[in-house]
Amino acid sequence: MPSSIGSVSQLVAVIRSQLAPRVELSGPGPARASVRAAPRRAVGSARGQLEAAIGTRINSIGRDDPQRGRKAFRIFLESILLFHLGEHLMNDPRFYQLVDDVQGAMESDAELGVMIDKAIAHLTTAPR
């Protein structure tokens, strides 16, 4: 049985595979180019910063919020997509529609639903 961290990694892989057909791959995007060209230490640092930013945003969700898990997963999904596709999309309203579409599709898939639940458990209980 995969750990919650394993489930999060699997979700990232699923997100990447689902997005590949939707994202125009005419050339390396800003995030992909910088990650590919950056030294391993810099990539690790960027991932650490990403994790810290996700944690900070999740901690801002009220613990008694009935939608806490779904909101935490949304933050995770947005952050991962921005990291891989480029932060310039943060100002594009179509990006948030894409996130809605991806999240809806993932939540409607029973197999992914189990992985999402494990990721939510990890995201909402991990010490920050």
Buried (B, 14 or more C-beta within 10 A) or exposed (E): EEEBEBBBBBBBEBBEEBBEEEBEEEEEBEBBEBBEEEEEEEBEEBEEEBBEBBBEBBEEBEEEEEEBBBBBBBBBBBBBBBBBBBEEBEEEEEBEEBBEEBBEEBEEBEEBEEBBBBBBBBBBEBEE
